[in-house]
Amino acid sequence: MTAAAVVVVPAVASSAEGRPQVLAVEFDNDVNPVTRDFVAGELKRADRENFDAVVILLDTPGGLVDSMEDIVQAELATKTPVVVYVSPAGAEASSAGAFIAAAADVLAMAPQTTIGSSTPVGGGGQDLPDDLREKAVEKLSAQLRGLQREHGRNPDMGERAVRYGDNWNDREALEENIIDLRAPSLEALLERIDGQRTKPKGAVLRTAGAEVTEVKMGLWKQILDLLIDPNVVYIMISIGLIGIIVELWNPGLIFPGTVGAISLIVSLWAAQVLPVSWAGLLLMLLAAAFVGAEPFVVSHGALAVAGAVCFFLGGLLLFEPSGGAYEVSLPLLIGVSASLALAMGLMVVKIVEVRRRPVEVGVNTVVGAHGVVRRDGFVFVNGELWRARSETGQALRTGEPVEVEGVEGLELVVRPASPAA
C-alpha cells in the first residue's frame, strides 16, 4: 500500500474582481485512456494557471484499472486542491470511480447518488478466475483503504467495496465517514468547503463566490473515445479484414482495400490502448483466412461456416477478462457472424452454379451455331471466319445458311440450316 503525503499551499489565483477561480471538469464517462488523458491534462492546467481549486464532476460506472491508477496518481501529485463531486442526482462513482473519488482532497456527493461496488470483474460482469481475483482484490482493497485513511475518511470502505461489492448512497456514505459532505449543487459545495484545510496536502480552500470555469471533453477527444468503444473496434476489425479479402479476390477495385486498410489501422490503434486479447485477435485473423480461401478451395461452404464461427469466438474473446467493462455486444457478434455466413453462403451457391454451367469459351461454343458460307469454303459464325466443310462432302455454296455440327481441329463440320433457322 502506497500513500502520498505532500504538504503544499497552492498559489492564489483571482479574477480581476478578486474572486477565487475554480476549474470544474465534467467526467461523465467510463475510465479509459482517453478520459484519463482528458482529466490528467485538466489537472495539469489547474496547476499551470494557478486555479484555487479543481472540481471533478464525477459520474462513471468504472473502467480500466490502469487508467484509474494514472488518474489517482495525477490527483495526488496535483498542487491545486482537488475536489470530487459525485453529481448530478442519479450519478455514481462505481468500481474505478470510487478510487478516483477517494483520492480527492475533498469528496462530496449530491443527493440521490451512489458510491462503491469496486469488486474486480471480467468484461461481461462475470467473476474472474479464483487466483486472479484474489490478487486483484488484495491489491485494490489495500489501495482504497490507503486513500481513505490518508484523507481522514473511513478506511473500511476499501475492504467492503472491493471484497464484498458494497455500495452506499449519499446519506449512508456521510454517516459512515466515507465522504466529507453532501451538497445539493456545485455552488453550495463551494460555499461550504471555503476555509477548510485539506488532508493530507494541508491546503486552505478559497472557493466562496468563486468564478467557475467549466470544461468538457472536446470533439476530438469524443471521437477518440468513440473509436475505442469495444463494439466499434470489433466492427472496424471486421470491415478491415473483409475489405482486404474482397480486394484480394478482385485486384484493382481499390475502394475495398483502401477502406479495409484504414479500418485495420484505426482498430490496431484502439488495440494499443485497450486490453485486447491476442487469442481473440488471432481467431479473427484465422476467420479472414478461412473466408479468403473459400473461392479457391472446394469445401462446399465448410470454410465459410468455420470463418463465421471464428469471427464470433474472436469477438467474444477480443478483450481480456480483467478488462473491466470492455466487451463486445452479443447481438452485434451474432449479427456480424450471421451476415458473414449468409454472404459467404450466397457466394458459394454462385460458385457452384458457375462450375456447373457448360463451357462458354473455346471452340466448343460454336457447335450448334448458325452461320453463312463465304467464299473459298469459309463460314462466318459468331463474328468469326472459320474454314469449314460439309458433313456430306458436298461443296459449300456462297451465301448458303449453315448450322455447325462439330469441330475437327480448326475446321468446322456444317450442314445446311433448316428454313426456320
Rosetta blueprint (number, residue, H / E / L):
1 M L
2 T L
3 A L
4 A L
5 A L
6 V L
7 V L
8 V L
9 V L
10 P L
11 A L
12 V L
13 A L
14 S E
15 S L
16 A L
17 E L
18 G L
19 R L
20 P E
21 Q E
22 V E
23 L E
24 A E
25 V E
26 E E
27 F E
28 D L
29 N L
30 D L
31 V E
32 N L
33 P H
34 V H
35 T H
36 R H
37 D H
38 F H
39 V H
40 A H
41 G H
42 E H
43 L H
44 K H
45 R H
46 A H
47 D H
48 R H
49 E L
50 N L
51 F L
52 D L
53 A E
54 V E
55 V E
56 I E
57 L E
58 L E
59 D L
60 T E
61 P L
62 G L
63 G E
64 L L
65 V H
66 D H
67 S H
68 M H
69 E H
70 D H
71 I H
72 V H
73 Q H
74 A H
75 E H
76 L H
77 A H
78 T L
79 K L
80 T L
81 P L
82 V E
83 V E
84 V E
85 Y E
86 V E
87 S L
88 P L
89 A L
90 G L
91 A L
92 E E
93 A E
94 S E
95 S L
96 A H
97 G H
98 A H
99 F H
100 I H
101 A H
102 A H
103 A L
104 A L
105 D L
106 V E
107 L E
108 A E
109 M E
110 A L
111 P L
112 Q L
113 T L
114 T E
115 I E
116 G E
117 S L
118 S L
119 T L
120 P L
121 V L
122 G L
123 G L
124 G L
125 G L
126 Q L
127 D L
128 L L
129 P L
130 D H
131 D H
132 L H
133 R H
134 E H
135 K H
136 A H
137 V H
138 E H
139 K H
140 L H
141 S H
142 A H
143 Q H
144 L H
145 R H
146 G H
147 L H
148 Q H
149 R H
150 E H
151 H L
152 G L
153 R L
154 N L
155 P L
156 D H
157 M H
158 G H
159 E H
160 R H
161 A H
162 V H
163 R H
164 Y L
165 G L
166 D L
167 N E
168 W E
169 N E
170 D H
171 R H
172 E H
173 A H
174 L H
175 E H
176 E L
177 N L
178 I L
179 I L
180 D L
181 L E
182 R E
183 A L
184 P L
185 S L
186 L H
187 E H
188 A H
189 L H
190 L H
191 E H
192 R H
193 I H
194 D L
195 G L
196 Q L
197 R E
198 T L
199 K L
200 P L
201 K L
202 G L
203 A L
204 V E
205 L L
206 R L
207 T L
208 A L
209 G L
210 A L
211 E E
212 V E
213 T E
214 E E
215 V E
216 K L
217 M L
218 G L
219 L H
220 W H
221 K H
222 Q H
223 I H
224 L H
225 D H
226 L H
227 L H
228 I L
229 D L
230 P H
231 N H
232 V H
233 V H
234 Y H
235 I H
236 M H
237 I H
238 S H
239 I H
240 G H
241 L H
242 I H
243 G H
244 I H
245 I H
246 V H
247 E H
248 L H
249 W H
250 N L
251 P L
252 G L
253 L L
254 I L
255 F H
256 P H
257 G H
258 T H
259 V H
260 G H
261 A H
262 I H
263 S H
264 L H
265 I H
266 V H
267 S H
268 L H
269 W H
270 A H
271 A H
272 Q H
273 V H
274 L L
275 P L
276 V E
277 S L
278 W H
279 A H
280 G H
281 L H
282 L H
283 L H
284 M H
285 L H
286 L H
287 A H
288 A H
289 A H
290 F H
291 V H
292 G H
293 A H
294 E H
295 P H
296 F H
297 V L
298 V L
299 S L
300 H L
301 G L
302 A H
303 L H
304 A H
305 V H
306 A H
307 G H
308 A H
309 V H
310 C H
311 F H
312 F H
313 L H
314 G H
315 G H
316 L H
317 L L
318 L L
319 F E
320 E L
321 P L
322 S L
323 G L
324 G L
325 A L
326 Y L
327 E L
328 V L
329 S L
330 L H
331 P H
332 L H
333 L H
334 I H
335 G H
336 V H
337 S H
338 A H
339 S H
340 L H
341 A H
342 L H
343 A H
344 M H
345 G H
346 L H
347 M H
348 V H
349 V H
350 K H
351 I H
352 V H
353 E H
354 V H
355 R H
356 R H
357 R L
358 P L
359 V L
360 E L
361 V L
362 G L
363 V H
364 N H
365 T H
366 V H
367 V L
368 G L
369 A L
370 H E
371 G E
372 V E
373 V E
374 R L
375 R H
376 D H
377 G H
378 F E
379 V E
380 F E
381 V E
382 N L
383 G L
384 E E
385 L E
386 W E
387 R E
388 A E
389 R E
390 S E
391 E L
392 T L
393 G L
394 Q L
395 A L
396 L L
397 R L
398 T L
399 G L
400 E L
401 P E
402 V E
403 E E
404 V E
405 E E
406 G E
407 V E
408 E E
409 G L
410 L L
411 E E
412 L E
413 V E
414 V E
415 R E
416 P E
417 A L
418 S L
419 P L
420 A L
421 A L
